[in-house]
Amino acid sequence: MKPRTYPTGPRPTDVYLFATCLVDLFVPQAGLDAVKLLEREGLTVHFPRGQSCCGQPAYSSGNPRQAREVARAQLGLFEQPWPVIVPSGSCAGMMRHHWPALFNNDDEGDAADAARASSIADRVYELTEFLVRVLGIDLGVDGAYGDAARQQPEERVVLHTSCGARREMGTRVHGVEAVDALPGVTRIEHERESECCGFGGTFSLKHPDISGAMVADKIASACATGCNRLVSADCGCLLNIGHAAERKGAPLAVEHLASFLWRRTGGEAA
């Protein structure tokens, strides 16, 4: 993964939100909180209603042709040269790195589709990456939201970053910076933080016993810190960890990073 060069100059005034299918279907509040975070910074958020899945399930299952068709159906939704913000590191990685490759390797495709895929990929940002690196928001005690953040109760959390987000987007760095800047929040690292939660899209369906063992290890490691909240920017991981913790009766709540940042800087309580 090459280091990314971030734009300089005036802040953008408009952005697209690619909410992801998991946010749309299972965690809509995370998408709404992402919009609130962006609008609070003075941005106009555009949500193309024709958007669906990024194509990652088909792609990771070895079906690039099907993944290409999913992506192709959405290439015309992001025509303006605005940043495309994605509240999921793994989906952002699919769009930034794999959409161009899908069309560059498409013998039946055309140059226009390849160009549009590359244009979108160049403008894709994971939400926290965009907040920290492009907007440069200050979440600390001296920032614009410091007074509201100081009114929140002390809280200890563990952070989980999906495998794809770590590998393809480097988003753990941005998540750590954002969480560590928040007044009253202590982030605790745990022994298995860097390990996969076992979700892996279709991996959890094809290998349920292995997946179950992996998420059990993740939950046990997080709970061993004494924290009762796990924060992540990837909904697939949140659903996997949260449901497994609930089934096991483990005292571990899960929360999307967008909702956590909104709540800790003066938004609604969890």
C-alpha positions as CSV (number, residue, x, y, z in Angstrom):
1,M,0.0,0.0,0.0
2,K,1.5,3.3,-1.1
3,P,1.3,6.3,1.3
4,R,-1.6,8.5,0.2
5,T,-1.1,12.1,-0.7
6,Y,-3.9,14.2,0.7
7,P,-5.3,17.3,-1.0
8,T,-4.2,20.8,0.2
9,G,-6.0,24.0,-0.1
10,P,-9.6,24.9,0.8
11,R,-11.8,22.3,2.4
12,P,-14.3,20.6,0.1
13,T,-17.9,21.9,0.3
14,D,-19.7,18.8,-1.0
15,V,-19.1,15.1,-0.5
16,Y,-20.8,11.9,-1.5
17,L,-21.7,9.3,1.2
18,F,-21.4,5.6,0.2
19,A,-23.2,4.1,3.2
20,T,-22.5,0.4,2.4
21,C,-25.1,-2.3,2.4
22,L,-24.5,-3.4,6.0
23,V,-25.0,0.2,7.3
24,D,-28.1,0.5,5.2
25,L,-29.6,-2.8,6.3
26,F,-28.4,-3.4,9.8
27,V,-26.8,-0.2,11.4
28,P,-28.5,2.8,9.8
29,Q,-27.7,4.9,12.8
30,A,-24.0,4.7,11.9
31,G,-24.8,6.2,8.5
32,L,-26.9,9.0,10.0
33,D,-24.2,9.8,12.5
34,A,-21.6,9.9,9.7
35,V,-23.8,12.5,8.0
36,K,-24.1,14.5,11.2
37,L,-20.3,14.6,11.7
38,L,-19.8,15.8,8.1
39,E,-22.6,18.3,8.1
40,R,-21.4,19.7,11.4
41,E,-18.2,20.6,9.5
42,G,-20.2,22.6,7.1
43,L,-20.3,20.1,4.3
44,T,-23.3,19.2,2.0
45,V,-23.7,15.5,2.0
46,H,-25.1,13.8,-1.1
47,F,-26.5,10.3,-1.0
48,P,-27.1,8.8,-4.4
49,R,-30.1,6.5,-3.9
50,G,-29.0,4.0,-6.5
51,Q,-26.0,2.8,-4.5
52,S,-25.9,-0.7,-3.1
53,C,-23.1,-3.1,-2.3
54,C,-19.4,-2.4,-3.1
55,G,-19.1,-5.9,-4.6
56,Q,-16.7,-7.2,-2.0
57,P,-18.7,-10.4,-1.1
58,A,-18.5,-11.6,-4.7
59,Y,-14.9,-10.4,-5.2
60,S,-13.6,-12.2,-2.0
61,S,-15.5,-15.3,-3.1
62,G,-13.6,-15.5,-6.3
63,N,-16.2,-14.1,-8.6
64,P,-14.7,-10.9,-10.2
65,R,-17.2,-10.9,-13.0
66,Q,-20.1,-10.6,-10.6
67,A,-18.2,-8.0,-8.5
68,R,-17.6,-6.0,-11.7
69,E,-21.3,-5.9,-12.5
70,V,-22.2,-4.7,-9.0
71,A,-19.6,-1.9,-9.3
72,R,-20.6,-1.0,-12.9
73,A,-24.2,-0.4,-11.9
74,Q,-22.9,2.4,-9.6
75,L,-20.2,4.1,-11.7
76,G,-22.6,6.8,-12.8
77,L,-23.7,7.8,-9.3
78,F,-20.5,9.8,-8.4
79,E,-20.0,12.0,-11.5
80,Q,-19.2,15.2,-9.6
81,P,-15.5,15.5,-8.5
82,W,-16.4,15.3,-4.8
83,P,-14.9,13.1,-2.2
84,V,-16.7,9.8,-1.7
85,I,-16.9,9.1,2.1
86,V,-17.3,5.5,3.2
87,P,-18.0,4.6,6.9
88,S,-16.2,1.2,6.5
89,G,-12.6,0.6,5.9
90,S,-13.0,-2.7,4.1
91,C,-15.6,-1.3,1.7
92,A,-13.5,1.8,1.1
93,G,-10.5,-0.5,0.3
94,M,-12.6,-2.5,-2.2
95,M,-13.6,0.7,-4.0
96,R,-10.2,2.4,-3.9
97,H,-8.0,-0.5,-4.8
98,H,-10.1,-3.2,-6.5
99,W,-12.6,-1.3,-8.5
100,P,-9.9,0.0,-10.9
101,A,-8.4,-3.4,-11.1
102,L,-11.7,-5.0,-12.0
103,F,-12.2,-2.8,-15.0
104,N,-8.6,-2.7,-16.1
105,N,-8.7,-6.5,-16.3
106,D,-12.1,-6.5,-18.1
107,D,-11.6,-7.7,-21.7
108,E,-15.3,-7.0,-22.4
109,G,-15.4,-3.6,-20.9
110,D,-14.7,-0.2,-22.3
111,A,-12.3,2.6,-21.5
112,A,-15.1,4.9,-20.1
113,D,-16.0,2.4,-17.3
114,A,-12.3,2.0,-16.4
115,A,-11.8,5.8,-16.3
116,R,-14.9,6.3,-14.1
117,A,-13.8,3.5,-11.7
118,S,-10.3,5.1,-11.4
119,S,-11.8,8.6,-10.8
120,I,-14.0,7.3,-8.0
121,A,-11.2,5.3,-6.5
122,D,-9.0,8.4,-6.3
123,R,-11.7,10.2,-4.3
124,V,-12.6,7.4,-1.8
125,Y,-11.9,8.0,1.8
126,E,-12.8,6.0,4.9
127,L,-14.8,8.3,7.2
128,T,-12.3,8.7,10.0
129,E,-9.4,9.1,7.5
130,F,-11.4,12.0,5.9
131,L,-12.2,13.7,9.2
132,V,-8.6,13.5,10.5
133,R,-6.5,13.9,7.3
134,V,-8.6,16.0,5.0
135,L,-10.8,18.1,7.3
136,G,-8.2,18.2,10.1
137,I,-10.8,18.3,12.8
138,D,-9.5,18.8,16.3
139,L,-11.4,16.4,18.7
140,G,-9.2,17.4,21.6
141,V,-10.0,19.4,24.7
142,D,-8.9,22.7,22.9
143,G,-10.9,21.9,19.7
144,A,-14.3,23.2,18.7
145,Y,-16.0,20.3,20.5
146,G,-13.8,20.3,23.6
147,D,-16.4,21.9,25.9
148,A,-19.1,19.3,24.9
149,A,-16.6,16.5,25.2
150,R,-15.6,17.5,28.7
151,Q,-19.2,17.0,29.8
152,Q,-19.2,13.3,28.9
153,P,-18.4,10.7,31.6
154,E,-15.1,9.0,31.7
155,E,-15.0,5.9,29.4
156,R,-12.6,3.1,28.6
157,V,-12.9,1.4,25.3
158,V,-11.1,-1.1,23.0
159,L,-10.7,-0.4,19.3
160,H,-11.1,-3.0,16.5
161,T,-10.0,-2.4,13.0
162,S,-10.9,-4.9,10.3
163,C,-8.2,-6.8,8.5
164,G,-9.1,-5.2,5.2
165,A,-9.1,-1.7,6.7
166,R,-5.7,-2.3,8.3
167,R,-4.1,-3.8,5.2
168,E,-5.6,-1.7,2.4
169,M,-6.5,1.6,4.0
170,G,-4.2,2.0,7.1
171,T,-7.3,3.1,9.0
172,R,-6.1,1.9,12.4
173,V,-3.9,5.0,12.5
174,H,-6.7,7.3,11.9
175,G,-9.0,5.6,14.4
176,V,-6.4,5.6,17.1
177,E,-5.7,9.4,16.5
178,A,-9.4,10.2,16.7
179,V,-10.2,8.1,19.8
180,D,-7.1,9.2,21.7
181,A,-7.8,12.8,21.1
182,L,-11.2,12.6,22.9
183,P,-11.3,14.1,26.4
184,G,-12.4,11.5,29.0
185,V,-11.7,8.5,26.7
186,T,-9.0,5.9,27.5
187,R,-8.3,3.5,24.7
188,I,-7.0,0.1,26.0
189,E,-5.1,-2.2,23.7
190,H,-5.7,-5.9,24.0
191,E,-3.7,-9.0,23.2
192,R,-5.7,-9.9,20.1
193,E,-6.4,-6.5,18.7
194,S,-4.6,-7.1,15.4
195,E,-6.3,-10.4,14.7
196,C,-9.3,-11.1,12.5
197,C,-12.6,-11.3,14.3
198,G,-13.6,-14.3,12.1
199,F,-16.2,-12.6,10.0
200,G,-14.4,-12.2,6.7
201,G,-17.6,-12.0,4.7
202,T,-18.3,-15.4,3.3
203,F,-15.5,-16.9,5.4
204,S,-17.9,-17.0,8.4
205,L,-20.4,-19.0,6.3
206,K,-18.0,-21.4,4.8
207,H,-16.0,-22.0,8.0
208,P,-18.4,-21.4,10.9
209,D,-16.4,-23.4,13.5
210,I,-13.1,-21.6,12.8
211,S,-14.9,-18.2,12.6
212,G,-16.7,-18.9,15.9
213,A,-13.4,-19.8,17.6
214,M,-11.8,-16.6,16.3
215,V,-14.5,-14.3,17.5
216,A,-14.6,-16.0,20.9
217,D,-10.8,-15.3,21.2
218,K,-11.4,-11.7,20.2
219,I,-14.2,-11.2,22.8
220,A,-12.3,-12.8,25.6
221,S,-9.2,-10.7,24.9
222,A,-11.3,-7.5,24.8
223,C,-13.2,-8.3,28.0
224,A,-9.9,-9.2,29.8
225,T,-9.0,-5.4,29.6
226,G,-12.0,-4.6,31.9
227,C,-13.6,-2.5,29.1
228,N,-17.2,-3.0,28.4
229,R,-17.3,-1.3,25.0
230,L,-15.7,-2.1,21.6
231,V,-15.6,0.5,18.9
232,S,-15.0,-0.2,15.2
233,A,-15.5,1.5,11.8
234,D,-16.5,-1.8,10.1
235,C,-20.1,-3.0,10.5
236,G,-19.4,-6.6,9.5
237,C,-17.0,-6.9,12.4
238,L,-19.4,-5.1,14.7
239,L,-22.2,-7.4,13.8
240,N,-20.1,-10.5,14.3
241,I,-18.5,-9.4,17.6
242,G,-21.7,-7.9,19.0
243,H,-23.9,-10.9,18.2
244,A,-21.3,-13.4,19.5
245,A,-20.9,-11.4,22.7
246,E,-24.6,-11.3,23.2
247,R,-24.9,-15.1,22.7
248,K,-22.1,-15.7,25.2
249,G,-23.5,-13.3,27.7
250,A,-20.2,-11.3,27.6
251,P,-20.3,-7.8,29.0
252,L,-19.2,-6.1,25.8
253,A,-21.3,-3.6,23.9
254,V,-20.3,-2.6,20.4
255,E,-20.6,0.8,18.7
256,H,-19.7,2.2,15.3
257,L,-16.9,4.7,15.4
258,A,-19.1,7.4,13.7
259,S,-21.7,7.0,16.5
260,F,-19.0,7.0,19.1
261,L,-17.4,10.2,17.8
262,W,-20.8,11.9,17.5
263,R,-21.8,10.9,21.0
264,R,-18.6,11.8,22.7
265,T,-18.5,15.3,21.1
266,G,-22.0,16.4,22.1
267,G,-24.4,14.2,20.2
268,E,-27.0,11.9,21.6
269,A,-26.2,9.4,24.3
270,A,-25.8,5.7,23.5
